[in-house]
């Protein structure tokens, strides 16, 4: 807890597990991308986060 902000999928947060649970249970609320780590360009980095989510949910 309290570690550095890192790219999605590289940290300790179980993003994949949460997204799959939301899909399985058909929760009626959205997931949000909160961009906090320092990347090259916020627009590019958020697009990468979205792609990460899509790859998990479409597989």
N, C-alpha and C positions, 0 to 999 in steps of 0.2 A: 504494500500500500504506500502511496506517496512517491512512486518511482517516476522516472521521466516519461513524457508523452512520446509514444512511438507510432509508427505506421500501423494501420489496421492489420490485424492478423499476426503481428509480431509481439504483442504484449500479453499480459496475463488475463485480460478480460475475455471471457468465453463468448465472443461475438457469434461464432458459428453455432454454438449450442443454443443461444438465445434466439437467433433467427429461425433455426429449425423447430424450436418449440413453438414460436409464434405461428409458423406455418402449419404445424401439426394440429395445434389447438384452435386454429383459425381465430386468433384474437382480433377483436374489432378495432384495434388502435394501431397507428402507424409506428414504425421504427424511424428514428432520426439519426442522421449523420452529424456528429459534433466534431468539427475539425479543430484540433488543438495542437498537433505536432507541427514542427517547422519543416515544411517541404519547399519545393522550388516555387510553386505558384498555387495558391489556394484553389483555383478553378480546376487545375489539372489534378491536384491531390484529392479533392472531393470526388471527381470523376473516377479516380482509382478506387476510392472507398465504395462507391456505388457499384463498380464492376466486381469488387470483392463480394459484395452482398448478392449480386445477381448470380455469380458463379456458384455460390452456396445454395441459393434457392432454386436454381434451374436444374442442378445436378440430380 
